[in-house]
Amino acid sequence: MIFSYRKLIVRLQYIMLFIALTIVLYQVMAVVTDWIQPVNKYKTPTGKSVKAFGHEEITTKFDTGSMSERLRFFYWYGE
C-alpha cells in the first residue's frame, strides 16, 4: 500500500479550512441573531399597544369537572 504524505497534508488542509469556515459562519450567525432580536421581548408595551397575553387564571365550569367531562369538552371545542 502506497501512503502519500502530500495527499494527507492536502486533505488535512481542506478539513481545517472547513472547520474554520464553519466556526466563522456560526459566529456570524450568532452576531446577526443578536442584532435582529429585540432587547427585551417580554417587556410591557408602550403607547397605545396592549399586551395580548396575561397570566390571569380564568376558571370555567369545565375546569372543575371530571375527566370524562373535560374530554368531552376537548372533543367538542377542540381546546
BAGUMI-567143 format. One record per residue: chain; residue in one letter; residue number from 1; x, y, z of N, C-alpha, C, O in turn. Coordinates in nm, 3 decimals. Each point is the difference from the previous one (the first is absolute). Last residue first. Layout:
% BAGUMI-567143
['A'; 'a'; NUM; [X; Y; Z]; [X; Y; Z]; [X; Y; Z]; [X; Y; Z]];
...
% end
This chain:
% BAGUMI-567143
['A'; 'e'; 79; [-6.022; 2.242; 2.222]; [0.097; 0.075; 0.081]; [0.057; -0.088; 0.107]; [0.083; 0.045; 0.079]];
['A'; 'g'; 78; [-0.452; -0.123; -0.413]; [0.132; -0.014; -0.056]; [0.106; 0.079; 0.075]; [0.102; 0.038; -0.057]];
['A'; 'y'; 77; [-0.602; -0.118; 0.122]; [0.054; 0.131; -0.039]; [0.139; -0.008; -0.063]; [0.042; 0.095; -0.066]];
['A'; 'w'; 76; [-0.279; -0.499; 0.194]; [-0.104; 0.090; -0.050]; [0.058; 0.129; -0.053]; [-0.037; 0.044; -0.109]];
['A'; 'y'; 75; [0.314; -0.376; 0.315]; [-0.046; -0.043; -0.133]; [-0.106; 0.094; -0.058]; [-0.010; 0.015; -0.122]];
['A'; 'f'; 74; [0.168; 0.075; 0.558]; [0.112; 0.006; -0.095]; [-0.045; -0.039; -0.140]; [0.031; 0.069; -0.097]];
['A'; 'f'; 73; [-0.337; -0.114; 0.452]; [0.021; 0.141; -0.033]; [0.112; 0.015; -0.104]; [-0.011; 0.080; -0.093]];
['A'; 'r'; 72; [-0.061; -0.507; 0.266]; [-0.113; 0.037; -0.086]; [0.013; 0.147; -0.044]; [-0.026; 0.033; -0.116]];
['A'; 'l'; 71; [0.334; -0.186; 0.432]; [0.026; -0.062; -0.130]; [-0.110; 0.033; -0.099]; [0.029; 0.028; -0.116]];
['A'; 'r'; 70; [-0.085; 0.114; 0.557]; [0.108; 0.075; -0.061]; [0.034; -0.055; -0.138]; [0.027; 0.076; -0.093]];
['A'; 'e'; 69; [-0.341; -0.307; 0.351]; [-0.055; 0.129; -0.044]; [0.107; 0.085; -0.068]; [-0.028; 0.067; -0.100]];
['A'; 's'; 68; [0.160; -0.476; 0.290]; [-0.084; -0.025; -0.118]; [-0.061; 0.130; -0.051]; [-0.013; 0.019; -0.121]];
['A'; 'm'; 67; [0.270; -0.010; 0.520]; [0.084; -0.024; -0.116]; [-0.084; -0.022; -0.126]; [0.038; 0.046; -0.107]];
['A'; 's'; 66; [-0.266; 0.251; 0.481]; [0.071; -0.127; 0.002]; [0.080; -0.016; -0.130]; [-0.009; 0.082; -0.092]];
['A'; 'g'; 65; [-0.084; 0.418; 0.260]; [-0.076; -0.122; -0.025]; [0.085; -0.125; 0.006]; [0.120; 0.005; 0.023]];
['A'; 't'; 64; [-0.007; 0.483; 0.011]; [-0.015; -0.073; 0.126]; [-0.073; -0.133; -0.019]; [-0.025; -0.070; 0.098]];
['A'; 'd'; 63; [0.113; 0.387; -0.457]; [0.129; -0.027; 0.064]; [-0.014; -0.088; 0.124]; [0.094; -0.070; 0.037]];
['A'; 'f'; 62; [-0.462; 0.244; -0.308]; [0.059; -0.122; -0.053]; [0.132; -0.035; 0.070]; [0.045; -0.115; -0.006]];
['A'; 'k'; 61; [-0.307; 0.515; 0.086]; [-0.066; -0.115; 0.059]; [0.059; -0.132; -0.047]; [-0.024; -0.104; 0.062]];
['A'; 't'; 60; [0.349; 0.518; -0.045]; [-0.131; -0.022; -0.059]; [-0.063; -0.120; 0.065]; [0.062; -0.068; 0.081]];
['A'; 't'; 59; [0.354; 0.454; 0.022]; [-0.058; -0.132; 0.020]; [-0.137; -0.004; -0.064]; [-0.079; 0.094; 0.010]];
['A'; 'i'; 58; [0.561; 0.191; -0.047]; [-0.143; 0.009; -0.026]; [-0.056; -0.140; 0.014]; [0.039; -0.091; -0.074]];
['A'; 'e'; 57; [0.431; 0.383; 0.205]; [-0.068; -0.129; 0.005]; [-0.149; 0.024; -0.021]; [-0.063; 0.069; 0.080]];
['A'; 'e'; 56; [0.506; 0.228; -0.254]; [-0.118; -0.007; 0.086]; [-0.062; -0.137; -0.009]; [-0.005; -0.062; -0.106]];
['A'; 'h'; 55; [0.405; 0.297; -0.107]; [0.014; -0.118; 0.085]; [-0.119; -0.013; 0.094]; [0.015; -0.048; 0.113]];
['A'; 'g'; 54; [0.021; 0.272; -0.633]; [0.017; 0.027; 0.142]; [0.007; -0.129; 0.077]; [-0.035; -0.106; -0.052]];
['A'; 'f'; 53; [0.076; 0.333; -0.484]; [-0.005; -0.119; 0.083]; [0.026; 0.040; 0.144]; [0.096; 0.071; 0.030]];
['A'; 'a'; 52; [-0.097; 0.249; -0.384]; [-0.105; -0.091; -0.043]; [-0.015; -0.121; 0.090]; [-0.103; -0.067; -0.003]];
['A'; 'k'; 51; [0.256; 0.602; 0.072]; [0.057; -0.133; 0.006]; [-0.111; -0.100; -0.027]; [-0.105; 0.004; 0.065]];
['A'; 'v'; 50; [0.111; 0.502; -0.269]; [-0.040; -0.078; 0.116]; [0.067; -0.137; -0.007]; [0.032; -0.050; -0.108]];
['A'; 's'; 49; [0.031; 0.595; -0.104]; [0.009; -0.146; -0.012]; [-0.046; -0.066; 0.129]; [0.013; 0.056; 0.109]];
['A'; 'k'; 48; [0.042; 0.425; -0.208]; [-0.135; -0.056; -0.008]; [0.000; -0.152; -0.013]; [-0.106; -0.061; -0.012]];
['A'; 'g'; 47; [0.535; 0.279; 0.234]; [-0.093; 0.066; -0.092]; [-0.137; -0.063; 0.006]; [-0.049; -0.035; 0.107]];
['A'; 't'; 46; [0.453; -0.283; 0.022]; [-0.024; 0.141; 0.029]; [-0.097; 0.057; -0.102]; [-0.027; -0.061; -0.103]];
['A'; 'p'; 45; [0.133; -0.468; 0.327]; [0.002; 0.092; -0.113]; [-0.033; 0.142; 0.041]; [-0.067; 0.022; 0.102]];
['A'; 't'; 44; [0.318; -0.402; 0.199]; [-0.133; 0.056; -0.019]; [0.004; 0.100; -0.114]; [0.087; 0.087; -0.001]];
['A'; 'k'; 43; [0.268; -0.494; 0.000]; [-0.031; 0.121; 0.077]; [-0.142; 0.048; -0.031]; [-0.059; -0.038; -0.101]];
['A'; 'y'; 42; [0.324; -0.346; -0.086]; [-0.110; -0.024; 0.092]; [-0.037; 0.123; 0.082]; [-0.078; -0.010; 0.094]];
['A'; 'k'; 41; [0.447; -0.027; -0.419]; [-0.124; -0.025; -0.072]; [-0.119; -0.024; 0.092]; [-0.113; -0.006; -0.049]];
['A'; 'n'; 40; [0.596; 0.264; 0.048]; [-0.082; -0.070; 0.098]; [-0.137; -0.023; -0.063]; [-0.085; 0.090; 0.002]];
['A'; 'v'; 39; [0.431; 0.049; -0.291]; [0.074; -0.004; 0.125]; [-0.077; -0.079; 0.106]; [0.055; -0.092; 0.061]];
['A'; 'p'; 38; [-0.122; -0.037; -0.579]; [-0.024; 0.117; 0.085]; [0.070; -0.017; 0.135]; [0.031; -0.112; 0.041]];
['A'; 'q'; 37; [0.159; -0.118; -0.495]; [-0.090; -0.020; 0.112]; [-0.021; 0.129; 0.077]; [0.092; 0.078; 0.019]];
['A'; 'i'; 36; [0.220; -0.105; -0.389]; [-0.140; 0.001; -0.043]; [-0.095; -0.007; 0.119]; [-0.104; 0.065; -0.002]];
['A'; 'w'; 35; [0.579; -0.087; 0.067]; [-0.032; 0.130; -0.059]; [-0.148; 0.009; -0.035]; [-0.061; 0.106; 0.015]];
['A'; 'd'; 34; [0.247; -0.514; 0.144]; [-0.003; 0.100; 0.108]; [-0.041; 0.137; -0.053]; [-0.065; 0.076; 0.071]];
['A'; 't'; 33; [0.121; -0.415; -0.389]; [-0.113; -0.032; 0.086]; [-0.011; 0.099; 0.114]; [-0.110; 0.046; 0.031]];
['A'; 'v'; 32; [0.484; -0.015; -0.313]; [-0.121; 0.044; -0.070]; [-0.125; -0.028; 0.084]; [-0.092; 0.081; 0.003]];
['A'; 'v'; 31; [0.503; -0.241; 0.160]; [-0.002; 0.146; 0.003]; [-0.126; 0.054; -0.067]; [-0.063; 0.093; 0.052]];
['A'; 'a'; 30; [0.134; -0.556; -0.068]; [-0.027; 0.041; 0.138]; [-0.007; 0.152; 0.011]; [-0.086; 0.053; 0.069]];
['A'; 'm'; 29; [0.214; -0.243; -0.482]; [-0.143; -0.021; 0.025]; [-0.037; 0.039; 0.142]; [-0.110; 0.052; 0.021]];
['A'; 'v'; 28; [0.563; -0.034; -0.137]; [-0.074; 0.103; -0.075]; [-0.150; -0.015; 0.024]; [-0.070; 0.099; 0.018]];
['A'; 'q'; 27; [0.350; -0.428; 0.165]; [0.016; 0.126; 0.071]; [-0.076; 0.113; -0.071]; [-0.061; 0.084; 0.066]];
['A'; 'y'; 26; [0.071; -0.507; -0.274]; [-0.076; -0.007; 0.124]; [0.007; 0.132; 0.076]; [-0.101; 0.047; 0.052]];
['A'; 'l'; 25; [0.366; -0.094; -0.437]; [-0.141; 0.011; -0.036]; [-0.087; -0.003; 0.125]; [-0.097; 0.076; 0.009]];
['A'; 'v'; 24; [0.556; -0.152; 0.051]; [-0.025; 0.139; -0.040]; [-0.147; 0.020; -0.035]; [-0.059; 0.100; 0.042]];
['A'; 'i'; 23; [0.197; -0.537; 0.051]; [0.004; 0.082; 0.122]; [-0.029; 0.145; -0.033]; [-0.075; 0.066; 0.073]];
['A'; 't'; 22; [0.115; -0.358; -0.434]; [-0.119; -0.034; 0.076]; [-0.007; 0.084; 0.127]; [-0.107; 0.050; 0.035]];
['A'; 'l'; 21; [0.492; -0.020; -0.301]; [-0.112; 0.070; -0.062]; [-0.132; -0.030; 0.072]; [-0.087; 0.087; 0.008]];
['A'; 'a'; 20; [0.474; -0.316; 0.139]; [0.015; 0.144; 0.023]; [-0.117; 0.077; -0.059]; [-0.054; 0.090; 0.065]];
['A'; 'i'; 19; [0.077; -0.553; -0.148]; [-0.030; 0.025; 0.141]; [0.007; 0.150; 0.030]; [-0.086; 0.053; 0.070]];
['A'; 'f'; 18; [0.211; -0.191; -0.501]; [-0.143; -0.022; 0.021]; [-0.039; 0.030; 0.145]; [-0.102; 0.065; 0.025]];
['A'; 'l'; 17; [0.556; -0.054; -0.134]; [-0.069; 0.113; -0.062]; [-0.151; -0.012; 0.021]; [-0.067; 0.099; 0.029]];
['A'; 'm'; 16; [0.332; -0.458; 0.112]; [0.022; 0.116; 0.088]; [-0.069; 0.124; -0.056]; [-0.056; 0.079; 0.076]];
['A'; 'i'; 15; [0.047; -0.467; -0.342]; [-0.079; -0.022; 0.122]; [0.014; 0.119; 0.095]; [-0.100; 0.045; 0.057]];
['A'; 'y'; 14; [0.363; -0.044; -0.447]; [-0.142; 0.018; -0.032]; [-0.089; -0.017; 0.123]; [-0.096; 0.074; 0.019]];
['A'; 'q'; 13; [0.554; -0.163; 0.030]; [-0.021; 0.143; -0.023]; [-0.146; 0.028; -0.033]; [-0.057; 0.097; 0.050]];
['A'; 'l'; 12; [0.191; -0.544; -0.008]; [-0.005; 0.065; 0.132]; [-0.021; 0.151; -0.014]; [-0.068; 0.061; 0.083]];
['A'; 'r'; 11; [0.129; -0.307; -0.477]; [-0.129; -0.034; 0.061]; [-0.014; 0.065; 0.138]; [-0.107; 0.049; 0.035]];
['A'; 'v'; 10; [0.519; -0.002; -0.255]; [-0.104; 0.074; -0.072]; [-0.136; -0.028; 0.061]; [-0.080; 0.093; 0.017]];
['A'; 'i'; 9; [0.443; -0.336; 0.152]; [0.012; 0.141; 0.037]; [-0.110; 0.082; -0.067]; [-0.061; 0.086; 0.063]];
['A'; 'l'; 8; [0.094; -0.537; -0.183]; [-0.044; 0.010; 0.138]; [0.003; 0.146; 0.046]; [-0.094; 0.046; 0.066]];
['A'; 'k'; 7; [0.269; -0.150; -0.487]; [-0.146; -0.011; -0.002]; [-0.057; 0.014; 0.141]; [-0.105; 0.060; 0.019]];
['A'; 'r'; 6; [0.573; -0.066; -0.055]; [-0.054; 0.120; -0.064]; [-0.152; -0.002; -0.001]; [-0.065; 0.099; 0.032]];
['A'; 'y'; 5; [0.314; -0.476; 0.120]; [-0.010; 0.105; 0.100]; [-0.058; 0.129; -0.059]; [-0.068; 0.075; 0.070]];
['A'; 's'; 4; [-0.001; -0.604; -0.214]; [0.051; 0.129; -0.047]; [-0.023; 0.107; 0.107]; [-0.113; 0.026; 0.041]];
['A'; 'f'; 3; [0.156; -0.593; -0.106]; [-0.051; 0.104; 0.089]; [0.062; 0.132; -0.039]; [0.122; 0.017; 0.010]];
['A'; 'i'; 2; [-0.224; -0.548; -0.214]; [0.079; 0.122; -0.013]; [-0.069; 0.108; 0.084]; [-0.120; 0.024; -0.011]];
['A'; 'm'; 1; [0.136; -0.584; 0.032]; [-0.084; 0.117; 0.000]; [0.089; 0.124; 0.000]; [0.093; 0.014; 0.080]];
% end
